[in-house]
Structures are given as structure tokens and as C-alpha cells.
Amino acid sequence: MKITKDTTLAKIIGDEKIREVLVKYRLPCLTCPFAESEMENLKIGEICKMYGINLKSLLRDINGVYKN
């Protein structure tokens, strides 16, 4: 599965390896109690824009998790 800016947090949050990448980028939604109820609507691109996270780098690292 290719992760894009339109992928919701709900689709990837359960994958432990991807979660490690999200932690590395300090994605605030991982510890936000309000985000839990909104994960179906939170898109990676929107989260990066809101918090100043480099989307291109994040997607590269997430999509690189299962390459090889």
C-alpha cells in the first residue's frame, strides 16, 4: 500500500513500523486525546501542514519502511 498525503491516520496508525516513523517526526496526533476520535478524517498532508512537518520526507520514510 502506498501512503500519500491523502491517507488517513486511521489507516496507518496500527502498523508498528509506520508508527515508529510518525514518532520520529513527533506527530502530535499520536498523543492527542482529541485525535483518537478524528483519525478517520485526519489526512497525513493536512497534519503536516498544520504542524510544520516536512510532508515529502515523512512520506519517503513511511513508504520506505517495507521496501527491499
mmCIF file of the N, C-alpha and C atoms, coordinates in Angstrom:
data_MODEL
# 
_entry.id   MODEL 
# 
loop_
_atom_site.group_PDB 
_atom_site.id 
_atom_site.type_symbol 
_atom_site.label_atom_id 
_atom_site.label_alt_id 
_atom_site.label_comp_id 
_atom_site.label_asym_id 
_atom_site.label_entity_id 
_atom_site.label_seq_id 
_atom_site.pdbx_PDB_ins_code 
_atom_site.Cartn_x 
_atom_site.Cartn_y 
_atom_site.Cartn_z 
_atom_site.occupancy 
_atom_site.B_iso_or_equiv 
_atom_site.pdbx_formal_charge 
_atom_site.auth_seq_id 
_atom_site.auth_comp_id 
_atom_site.auth_asym_id 
_atom_site.auth_atom_id 
_atom_site.pdbx_PDB_model_num 
ATOM 1   N N  . MET A 1 1  ? 0.843   -1.176 0.000  1.00 0.00 ? 1  MET A N  1 
ATOM 2   C CA . MET A 1 1  ? 0.000   0.000  0.000  1.00 0.00 ? 1  MET A CA 1 
ATOM 3   C C  . MET A 1 1  ? 0.893   1.246  0.000  1.00 0.00 ? 1  MET A C  1 
ATOM 4   N N  . LYS A 1 2  ? 0.654   2.148  -0.908 1.00 0.00 ? 2  LYS A N  1 
ATOM 5   C CA . LYS A 1 2  ? 1.408   3.402  -0.975 1.00 0.00 ? 2  LYS A CA 1 
ATOM 6   C C  . LYS A 1 2  ? 0.693   4.446  -0.116 1.00 0.00 ? 2  LYS A C  1 
ATOM 7   N N  . ILE A 1 3  ? 1.440   5.070  0.755  1.00 0.00 ? 3  ILE A N  1 
ATOM 8   C CA . ILE A 1 3  ? 0.913   6.113  1.629  1.00 0.00 ? 3  ILE A CA 1 
ATOM 9   C C  . ILE A 1 3  ? 1.098   7.447  0.917  1.00 0.00 ? 3  ILE A C  1 
ATOM 10  N N  . THR A 1 4  ? 0.031   8.251  0.861  1.00 0.00 ? 4  THR A N  1 
ATOM 11  C CA . THR A 1 4  ? 0.070   9.559  0.203  1.00 0.00 ? 4  THR A CA 1 
ATOM 12  C C  . THR A 1 4  ? -0.399  10.631 1.185  1.00 0.00 ? 4  THR A C  1 
ATOM 13  N N  . LYS A 1 5  ? -0.395  11.864 0.729  1.00 0.00 ? 5  LYS A N  1 
ATOM 14  C CA . LYS A 1 5  ? -0.841  12.975 1.569  1.00 0.00 ? 5  LYS A CA 1 
ATOM 15  C C  . LYS A 1 5  ? -2.316  12.838 1.944  1.00 0.00 ? 5  LYS A C  1 
ATOM 16  N N  . ASP A 1 6  ? -3.055  12.048 1.172  1.00 0.00 ? 6  ASP A N  1 
ATOM 17  C CA . ASP A 1 6  ? -4.482  11.870 1.428  1.00 0.00 ? 6  ASP A CA 1 
ATOM 18  C C  . ASP A 1 6  ? -4.804  10.638 2.273  1.00 0.00 ? 6  ASP A C  1 
ATOM 19  N N  . THR A 1 7  ? -3.796  9.885  2.671  1.00 0.00 ? 7  THR A N  1 
ATOM 20  C CA . THR A 1 7  ? -4.006  8.723  3.537  1.00 0.00 ? 7  THR A CA 1 
ATOM 21  C C  . THR A 1 7  ? -4.385  9.207  4.928  1.00 0.00 ? 7  THR A C  1 
ATOM 22  N N  . THR A 1 8  ? -5.398  8.591  5.503  1.00 0.00 ? 8  THR A N  1 
ATOM 23  C CA . THR A 1 8  ? -5.817  8.996  6.848  1.00 0.00 ? 8  THR A CA 1 
ATOM 24  C C  . THR A 1 8  ? -4.940  8.332  7.897  1.00 0.00 ? 8  THR A C  1 
ATOM 25  N N  . LEU A 1 9  ? -4.843  8.976  9.000  1.00 0.00 ? 9  LEU A N  1 
ATOM 26  C CA . LEU A 1 9  ? -4.062  8.457  10.119 1.00 0.00 ? 9  LEU A CA 1 
ATOM 27  C C  . LEU A 1 9  ? -4.620  7.108  10.576 1.00 0.00 ? 9  LEU A C  1 
ATOM 28  N N  . ALA A 1 10 ? -5.919  6.938  10.502 1.00 0.00 ? 10 ALA A N  1 
ATOM 29  C CA . ALA A 1 10 ? -6.556  5.688  10.934 1.00 0.00 ? 10 ALA A CA 1 
ATOM 30  C C  . ALA A 1 10 ? -6.055  4.487  10.136 1.00 0.00 ? 10 ALA A C  1 
ATOM 31  N N  . LYS A 1 11 ? -5.715  4.692  8.872  1.00 0.00 ? 11 LYS A N  1 
ATOM 32  C CA . LYS A 1 11 ? -5.277  3.580  8.023  1.00 0.00 ? 11 LYS A CA 1 
ATOM 33  C C  . LYS A 1 11 ? -3.877  3.091  8.354  1.00 0.00 ? 11 LYS A C  1 
ATOM 34  N N  . ILE A 1 12 ? -3.069  3.928  8.978  1.00 0.00 ? 12 ILE A N  1 
ATOM 35  C CA . ILE A 1 12 ? -1.671  3.547  9.195  1.00 0.00 ? 12 ILE A CA 1 
ATOM 36  C C  . ILE A 1 12 ? -1.254  3.471  10.659 1.00 0.00 ? 12 ILE A C  1 
ATOM 37  N N  . ILE A 1 13 ? -2.049  4.003  11.547 1.00 0.00 ? 13 ILE A N  1 
ATOM 38  C CA . ILE A 1 13 ? -1.649  4.115  12.951 1.00 0.00 ? 13 ILE A CA 1 
ATOM 39  C C  . ILE A 1 13 ? -1.419  2.760  13.614 1.00 0.00 ? 13 ILE A C  1 
ATOM 40  N N  . GLY A 1 14 ? -2.074  1.722  13.145 1.00 0.00 ? 14 GLY A N  1 
ATOM 41  C CA . GLY A 1 14 ? -1.926  0.408  13.757 1.00 0.00 ? 14 GLY A CA 1 
ATOM 42  C C  . GLY A 1 14 ? -0.675  -0.347 13.356 1.00 0.00 ? 14 GLY A C  1 
ATOM 43  N N  . ASP A 1 15 ? 0.032   0.144  12.347 1.00 0.00 ? 15 ASP A N  1 
ATOM 44  C CA . ASP A 1 15 ? 1.253   -0.513 11.876 1.00 0.00 ? 15 ASP A CA 1 
ATOM 45  C C  . ASP A 1 15 ? 2.425   -0.035 12.736 1.00 0.00 ? 15 ASP A C  1 
ATOM 46  N N  . GLU A 1 16 ? 3.009   -0.946 13.474 1.00 0.00 ? 16 GLU A N  1 
ATOM 47  C CA . GLU A 1 16 ? 4.054   -0.586 14.445 1.00 0.00 ? 16 GLU A CA 1 
ATOM 48  C C  . GLU A 1 16 ? 5.262   0.080  13.788 1.00 0.00 ? 16 GLU A C  1 
ATOM 49  N N  . LYS A 1 17 ? 5.686   -0.395 12.624 1.00 0.00 ? 17 LYS A N  1 
ATOM 50  C CA . LYS A 1 17 ? 6.858   0.185  11.953 1.00 0.00 ? 17 LYS A CA 1 
ATOM 51  C C  . LYS A 1 17 ? 6.560   1.600  11.464 1.00 0.00 ? 17 LYS A C  1 
ATOM 52  N N  . ILE A 1 18 ? 5.371   1.804  10.946 1.00 0.00 ? 18 ILE A N  1 
ATOM 53  C CA . ILE A 1 18 ? 4.990   3.150  10.495 1.00 0.00 ? 18 ILE A CA 1 
ATOM 54  C C  . ILE A 1 18 ? 4.820   4.071  11.697 1.00 0.00 ? 18 ILE A C  1 
ATOM 55  N N  . ARG A 1 19 ? 4.282   3.548  12.757 1.00 0.00 ? 19 ARG A N  1 
ATOM 56  C CA . ARG A 1 19 ? 4.120   4.350  13.982 1.00 0.00 ? 19 ARG A CA 1 
ATOM 57  C C  . ARG A 1 19 ? 5.477   4.856  14.477 1.00 0.00 ? 19 ARG A C  1 
ATOM 58  N N  . GLU A 1 20 ? 6.506   4.025  14.371 1.00 0.00 ? 20 GLU A N  1 
ATOM 59  C CA . GLU A 1 20 ? 7.855   4.444  14.769 1.00 0.00 ? 20 GLU A CA 1 
ATOM 60  C C  . GLU A 1 20 ? 8.316   5.649  13.947 1.00 0.00 ? 20 GLU A C  1 
ATOM 61  N N  . VAL A 1 21 ? 7.996   5.651  12.661 1.00 0.00 ? 21 VAL A N  1 
ATOM 62  C CA . VAL A 1 21 ? 8.356   6.797  11.806 1.00 0.00 ? 21 VAL A CA 1 
ATOM 63  C C  . VAL A 1 21 ? 7.581   8.035  12.256 1.00 0.00 ? 21 VAL A C  1 
ATOM 64  N N  . LEU A 1 22 ? 6.305   7.870  12.543 1.00 0.00 ? 22 LEU A N  1 
ATOM 65  C CA . LEU A 1 22 ? 5.486   9.000  12.993 1.00 0.00 ? 22 LEU A CA 1 
ATOM 66  C C  . LEU A 1 22 ? 6.015   9.577  14.307 1.00 0.00 ? 22 LEU A C  1 
ATOM 67  N N  . VAL A 1 23 ? 6.466   8.719  15.184 1.00 0.00 ? 23 VAL A N  1 
ATOM 68  C CA . VAL A 1 23 ? 7.058   9.168  16.455 1.00 0.00 ? 23 VAL A CA 1 
ATOM 69  C C  . VAL A 1 23 ? 8.341   9.943  16.178 1.00 0.00 ? 23 VAL A C  1 
ATOM 70  N N  . LYS A 1 24 ? 9.146   9.443  15.254 1.00 0.00 ? 24 LYS A N  1 
ATOM 71  C CA . LYS A 1 24 ? 10.401  10.109 14.887 1.00 0.00 ? 24 LYS A CA 1 
ATOM 72  C C  . LYS A 1 24 ? 10.135  11.549 14.411 1.00 0.00 ? 24 LYS A C  1 
ATOM 73  N N  . TYR A 1 25 ? 9.029   11.734 13.705 1.00 0.00 ? 25 TYR A N  1 
ATOM 74  C CA . TYR A 1 25 ? 8.672   13.064 13.211 1.00 0.00 ? 25 TYR A CA 1 
ATOM 75  C C  . TYR A 1 25 ? 7.865   13.870 14.233 1.00 0.00 ? 25 TYR A C  1 
ATOM 76  N N  . ARG A 1 26 ? 7.691   13.301 15.400 1.00 0.00 ? 26 ARG A N  1 
ATOM 77  C CA . ARG A 1 26 ? 6.976   13.968 16.503 1.00 0.00 ? 26 ARG A CA 1 
ATOM 78  C C  . ARG A 1 26 ? 5.561   14.403 16.106 1.00 0.00 ? 26 ARG A C  1 
ATOM 79  N N  . LEU A 1 27 ? 4.868   13.517 15.459 1.00 0.00 ? 27 LEU A N  1 
ATOM 80  C CA . LEU A 1 27 ? 3.495   13.792 15.061 1.00 0.00 ? 27 LEU A CA 1 
ATOM 81  C C  . LEU A 1 27 ? 2.637   13.956 16.318 1.00 0.00 ? 27 LEU A C  1 
ATOM 82  N N  . PRO A 1 28 ? 2.132   15.151 16.587 1.00 0.00 ? 28 PRO A N  1 
ATOM 83  C CA . PRO A 1 28 ? 1.423   15.399 17.842 1.00 0.00 ? 28 PRO A CA 1 
ATOM 84  C C  . PRO A 1 28 ? 0.124   14.610 17.984 1.00 0.00 ? 28 PRO A C  1 
ATOM 85  N N  . CYS A 1 29 ? -0.439  14.177 16.894 1.00 0.00 ? 29 CYS A N  1 
ATOM 86  C CA . CYS A 1 29 ? -1.719  13.451 16.935 1.00 0.00 ? 29 CYS A CA 1 
ATOM 87  C C  . CYS A 1 29 ? -1.614  12.103 17.644 1.00 0.00 ? 29 CYS A C  1 
ATOM 88  N N  . LEU A 1 30 ? -0.417  11.589 17.779 1.00 0.00 ? 30 LEU A N  1 
ATOM 89  C CA . LEU A 1 30 ? -0.239  10.286 18.400 1.00 0.00 ? 30 LEU A CA 1 
ATOM 90  C C  . LEU A 1 30 ? -0.564  10.306 19.884 1.00 0.00 ? 30 LEU A C  1 
ATOM 91  N N  . THR A 1 31 ? -0.437  11.462 20.503 1.00 0.00 ? 31 THR A N  1 
ATOM 92  C CA . THR A 1 31 ? -0.694  11.569 21.943 1.00 0.00 ? 31 THR A CA 1 
ATOM 93  C C  . THR A 1 31 ? -1.886  12.460 22.266 1.00 0.00 ? 31 THR A C  1 
ATOM 94  N N  . CYS A 1 32 ? -2.559  12.924 21.252 1.00 0.00 ? 32 CYS A N  1 
ATOM 95  C CA . CYS A 1 32 ? -3.690  13.842 21.451 1.00 0.00 ? 32 CYS A CA 1 
ATOM 96  C C  . CYS A 1 32 ? -4.990  13.054 21.642 1.00 0.00 ? 32 CYS A C  1 
ATOM 97  N N  . PRO A 1 33 ? -5.663  13.257 22.775 1.00 0.00 ? 33 PRO A N  1 
ATOM 98  C CA . PRO A 1 33 ? -6.904  12.532 23.006 1.00 0.00 ? 33 PRO A CA 1 
ATOM 99  C C  . PRO A 1 33 ? -8.003  12.895 21.999 1.00 0.00 ? 33 PRO A C  1 
ATOM 100 N N  . PHE A 1 34 ? -7.981  14.100 21.486 1.00 0.00 ? 34 PHE A N  1 
ATOM 101 C CA . PHE A 1 34 ? -8.989  14.516 20.515 1.00 0.00 ? 34 PHE A CA 1 
ATOM 102 C C  . PHE A 1 34 ? -8.767  13.844 19.160 1.00 0.00 ? 34 PHE A C  1 
ATOM 103 N N  . ALA A 1 35 ? -7.521  13.569 18.834 1.00 0.00 ? 35 ALA A N  1 
ATOM 104 C CA . ALA A 1 35 ? -7.191  12.946 17.554 1.00 0.00 ? 35 ALA A CA 1 
ATOM 105 C C  . ALA A 1 35 ? -7.760  11.538 17.457 1.00 0.00 ? 35 ALA A C  1 
ATOM 106 N N  . GLU A 1 36 ? -7.865  10.851 18.581 1.00 0.00 ? 36 GLU A N  1 
ATOM 107 C CA . GLU A 1 36 ? -8.407  9.491  18.568 1.00 0.00 ? 36 GLU A CA 1 
ATOM 108 C C  . GLU A 1 36 ? -9.777  9.437  17.926 1.00 0.00 ? 36 GLU A C  1 
ATOM 109 N N  . SER A 1 37 ? -10.604 10.410 18.198 1.00 0.00 ? 37 SER A N  1 
ATOM 110 C CA . SER A 1 37 ? -11.954 10.418 17.637 1.00 0.00 ? 37 SER A CA 1 
ATOM 111 C C  . SER A 1 37 ? -11.988 10.955 16.213 1.00 0.00 ? 37 SER A C  1 
ATOM 112 N N  . GLU A 1 38 ? -10.904 11.562 15.767 1.00 0.00 ? 38 GLU A N  1 
ATOM 113 C CA . GLU A 1 38 ? -10.857 12.174 14.440 1.00 0.00 ? 38 GLU A CA 1 
ATOM 114 C C  . GLU A 1 38 ? -9.959  11.441 13.446 1.00 0.00 ? 38 GLU A C  1 
ATOM 115 N N  . MET A 1 39 ? -9.354  10.331 13.833 1.00 0.00 ? 39 MET A N  1 
ATOM 116 C CA . MET A 1 39 ? -8.358  9.660  12.989 1.00 0.00 ? 39 MET A CA 1 
ATOM 117 C C  . MET A 1 39 ? -8.883  9.276  11.608 1.00 0.00 ? 39 MET A C  1 
ATOM 118 N N  . GLU A 1 40 ? -10.161 9.002  11.501 1.00 0.00 ? 40 GLU A N  1 
ATOM 119 C CA . GLU A 1 40 ? -10.744 8.642  10.207 1.00 0.00 ? 40 GLU A CA 1 
ATOM 120 C C  . GLU A 1 40 ? -10.723 9.825  9.243  1.00 0.00 ? 40 GLU A C  1 
ATOM 121 N N  . ASN A 1 41 ? -10.663 11.035 9.773  1.00 0.00 ? 41 ASN A N  1 
ATOM 122 C CA . ASN A 1 41 ? -10.698 12.246 8.950  1.00 0.00 ? 41 ASN A CA 1 
ATOM 123 C C  . ASN A 1 41 ? -9.354  12.952 8.830  1.00 0.00 ? 41 ASN A C  1 
ATOM 124 N N  . LEU A 1 42 ? -8.402  12.617 9.689  1.00 0.00 ? 42 LEU A N  1 
ATOM 125 C CA . LEU A 1 42 ? -7.103  13.291 9.682  1.00 0.00 ? 42 LEU A CA 1 
ATOM 126 C C  . LEU A 1 42 ? -6.216  12.734 8.577  1.00 0.00 ? 42 LEU A C  1 
ATOM 127 N N  . LYS A 1 43 ? -5.951  13.552 7.574  1.00 0.00 ? 43 LYS A N  1 
ATOM 128 C CA . LYS A 1 43 ? -5.086  13.144 6.469  1.00 0.00 ? 43 LYS A CA 1 
ATOM 129 C C  . LYS A 1 43 ? -3.649  13.561 6.763  1.00 0.00 ? 43 LYS A C  1 
ATOM 130 N N  . ILE A 1 44 ? -2.721  12.723 6.363  1.00 0.00 ? 44 ILE A N  1 
ATOM 131 C CA . ILE A 1 44 ? -1.305  12.973 6.626  1.00 0.00 ? 44 ILE A CA 1 
ATOM 132 C C  . ILE A 1 44 ? -0.879  14.352 6.124  1.00 0.00 ? 44 ILE A C  1 
ATOM 133 N N  . GLY A 1 45 ? -1.290  14.706 4.920  1.00 0.00 ? 45 GLY A N  1 
ATOM 134 C CA . GLY A 1 45 ? -0.917  16.008 4.357  1.00 0.00 ? 45 GLY A CA 1 
ATOM 135 C C  . GLY A 1 45 ? -1.411  17.175 5.183  1.00 0.00 ? 45 GLY A C  1 
ATOM 136 N N  . GLU A 1 46 ? -2.635  17.074 5.679  1.00 0.00 ? 46 GLU A N  1 
ATOM 137 C CA . GLU A 1 46 ? -3.208  18.146 6.494  1.00 0.00 ? 46 GLU A CA 1 
ATOM 138 C C  . GLU A 1 46 ? -2.489  18.265 7.837  1.00 0.00 ? 46 GLU A C  1 
ATOM 139 N N  . ILE A 1 47 ? -2.167  17.122 8.414  1.00 0.00 ? 47 ILE A N  1 
ATOM 140 C CA . ILE A 1 47 ? -1.455  17.128 9.699  1.00 0.00 ? 47 ILE A CA 1 
ATOM 141 C C  . ILE A 1 47 ? -0.094  17.790 9.537  1.00 0.00 ? 47 ILE A C  1 
ATOM 142 N N  . CYS A 1 48 ? 0.624   17.427 8.483  1.00 0.00 ? 48 CYS A N  1 
ATOM 143 C CA . CYS A 1 48 ? 1.945   18.012 8.242  1.00 0.00 ? 48 CYS A CA 1 
ATOM 144 C C  . CYS A 1 48 ? 1.855   19.518 8.053  1.00 0.00 ? 48 CYS A C  1 
ATOM 145 N N  . LYS A 1 49 ? 0.854   19.952 7.327  1.00 0.00 ? 49 LYS A N  1 
ATOM 146 C CA . LYS A 1 49 ? 0.677   21.393 7.081  1.00 0.00 ? 49 LYS A CA 1 
ATOM 147 C C  . LYS A 1 49 ? 0.379   22.132 8.394  1.00 0.00 ? 49 LYS A C  1 
ATOM 148 N N  . MET A 1 50 ? -0.478  21.549 9.213  1.00 0.00 ? 50 MET A N  1 
ATOM 149 C CA . MET A 1 50 ? -0.854  22.189 10.486 1.00 0.00 ? 50 MET A CA 1 
ATOM 150 C C  . MET A 1 50 ? 0.316   22.330 11.442 1.00 0.00 ? 50 MET A C  1 
ATOM 151 N N  . TYR A 1 51 ? 1.220   21.338 11.432 1.00 0.00 ? 51 TYR A N  1 
ATOM 152 C CA . TYR A 1 51 ? 2.284   21.310 12.431 1.00 0.00 ? 51 TYR A CA 1 
ATOM 153 C C  . TYR A 1 51 ? 3.673   21.562 11.863 1.00 0.00 ? 51 TYR A C  1 
ATOM 154 N N  . GLY A 1 52 ? 3.758   21.957 10.594 1.00 0.00 ? 52 GLY A N  1 
ATOM 155 C CA . GLY A 1 52 ? 5.048   22.298 10.003 1.00 0.00 ? 52 GLY A CA 1 
ATOM 156 C C  . GLY A 1 52 ? 5.981   21.111 9.841  1.00 0.00 ? 52 GLY A C  1 
ATOM 157 N N  . ILE A 1 53 ? 5.416   19.939 9.588  1.00 0.00 ? 53 ILE A N  1 
ATOM 158 C CA . ILE A 1 53 ? 6.216   18.730 9.382  1.00 0.00 ? 53 ILE A CA 1 
ATOM 159 C C  . ILE A 1 53 ? 6.478   18.578 7.890  1.00 0.00 ? 53 ILE A C  1 
ATOM 160 N N  . ASN A 1 54 ? 7.695   18.214 7.534  1.00 0.00 ? 54 ASN A N  1 
ATOM 161 C CA . ASN A 1 54 ? 8.069   18.059 6.131  1.00 0.00 ? 54 ASN A CA 1 
ATOM 162 C C  . ASN A 1 54 ? 7.359   16.841 5.540  1.00 0.00 ? 54 ASN A C  1 
ATOM 163 N N  . LEU A 1 55 ? 6.323   17.087 4.752  1.00 0.00 ? 55 LEU A N  1 
ATOM 164 C CA . LEU A 1 55 ? 5.497   16.018 4.183  1.00 0.00 ? 55 LEU A CA 1 
ATOM 165 C C  . LEU A 1 55 ? 6.290   15.095 3.267  1.00 0.00 ? 55 LEU A C  1 
ATOM 166 N N  . LYS A 1 56 ? 7.103   15.672 2.426  1.00 0.00 ? 56 LYS A N  1 
ATOM 167 C CA . LYS A 1 56 ? 7.872   14.871 1.471  1.00 0.00 ? 56 LYS A CA 1 
ATOM 168 C C  . LYS A 1 56 ? 8.794   13.878 2.186  1.00 0.00 ? 56 LYS A C  1 
ATOM 169 N N  . SER A 1 57 ? 9.483   14.346 3.208  1.00 0.00 ? 57 SER A N  1 
ATOM 170 C CA . SER A 1 57 ? 10.381  13.478 3.973  1.00 0.00 ? 57 SER A CA 1 
ATOM 171 C C  . SER A 1 57 ? 9.610   12.409 4.734  1.00 0.00 ? 57 SER A C  1 
ATOM 172 N N  . LEU A 1 58 ? 8.501   12.811 5.339  1.00 0.00 ? 58 LEU A N  1 
ATOM 173 C CA . LEU A 1 58 ? 7.691   11.863 6.099  1.00 0.00 ? 58 LEU A CA 1 
ATOM 174 C C  . LEU A 1 58 ? 7.180   10.747 5.186  1.00 0.00 ? 58 LEU A C  1 
ATOM 175 N N  . LEU A 1 59 ? 6.632   11.113 4.035  1.00 0.00 ? 59 LEU A N  1 
ATOM 176 C CA . LEU A 1 59 ? 6.120   10.104 3.104  1.00 0.00 ? 59 LEU A CA 1 
ATOM 177 C C  . LEU A 1 59 ? 7.236   9.201  2.589  1.00 0.00 ? 59 LEU A C  1 
ATOM 178 N N  . ARG A 1 60 ? 8.396   9.781  2.331  1.00 0.00 ? 60 ARG A N  1 
ATOM 179 C CA . ARG A 1 60 ? 9.539   8.974  1.882  1.00 0.00 ? 60 ARG A CA 1 
ATOM 180 C C  . ARG A 1 60 ? 9.898   7.927  2.931  1.00 0.00 ? 60 ARG A C  1 
ATOM 181 N N  . ASP A 1 61 ? 9.950   8.351  4.179  1.00 0.00 ? 61 ASP A N  1 
ATOM 182 C CA . ASP A 1 61 ? 10.322  7.431  5.254  1.00 0.00 ? 61 ASP A CA 1 
ATOM 183 C C  . ASP A 1 61 ? 9.240   6.380  5.511  1.00 0.00 ? 61 ASP A C  1 
ATOM 184 N N  . ILE A 1 62 ? 7.984   6.796  5.486  1.00 0.00 ? 62 ILE A N  1 
ATOM 185 C CA . ILE A 1 62 ? 6.894   5.846  5.704  1.00 0.00 ? 62 ILE A CA 1 
ATOM 186 C C  . ILE A 1 62 ? 6.864   4.805  4.581  1.00 0.00 ? 62 ILE A C  1 
ATOM 187 N N  . ASN A 1 63 ? 6.931   5.269  3.350  1.00 0.00 ? 63 ASN A N  1 
ATOM 188 C CA . ASN A 1 63 ? 6.862   4.351  2.213  1.00 0.00 ? 63 ASN A CA 1 
ATOM 189 C C  . ASN A 1 63 ? 8.116   3.509  2.089  1.00 0.00 ? 63 ASN A C  1 
ATOM 190 N N  . GLY A 1 64 ? 9.201   3.937  2.715  1.00 0.00 ? 64 GLY A N  1 
ATOM 191 C CA . GLY A 1 64 ? 10.439  3.173  2.685  1.00 0.00 ? 64 GLY A CA 1 
ATOM 192 C C  . GLY A 1 64 ? 10.492  2.052  3.725  1.00 0.00 ? 64 GLY A C  1 
ATOM 193 N N  . VAL A 1 65 ? 9.542   2.032  4.636  1.00 0.00 ? 65 VAL A N  1 
ATOM 194 C CA . VAL A 1 65 ? 9.523   1.042  5.702  1.00 0.00 ? 65 VAL A CA 1 
ATOM 195 C C  . VAL A 1 65 ? 9.518   -0.383 5.162  1.00 0.00 ? 65 VAL A C  1 
ATOM 196 N N  . TYR A 1 66 ? 8.742   -0.649 4.126  1.00 0.00 ? 66 TYR A N  1 
ATOM 197 C CA . TYR A 1 66 ? 8.601   -2.010 3.633  1.00 0.00 ? 66 TYR A CA 1 
ATOM 198 C C  . TYR A 1 66 ? 9.275   -2.256 2.292  1.00 0.00 ? 66 TYR A C  1 
ATOM 199 N N  . LYS A 1 67 ? 10.111  -1.326 1.858  1.00 0.00 ? 67 LYS A N  1 
ATOM 200 C CA . LYS A 1 67 ? 10.852  -1.532 0.610  1.00 0.00 ? 67 LYS A CA 1 
ATOM 201 C C  . LYS A 1 67 ? 11.977  -2.510 0.854  1.00 0.00 ? 67 LYS A C  1 
ATOM 202 N N  . ASN A 1 68 ? 12.420  -3.155 -0.191 1.00 0.00 ? 68 ASN A N  1 
ATOM 203 C CA . ASN A 1 68 ? 13.521  -4.135 -0.192 1.00 0.00 ? 68 ASN A CA 1 
ATOM 204 C C  . ASN A 1 68 ? 13.011  -5.494 -0.517 1.00 0.00 ? 68 ASN A C  1 
# 
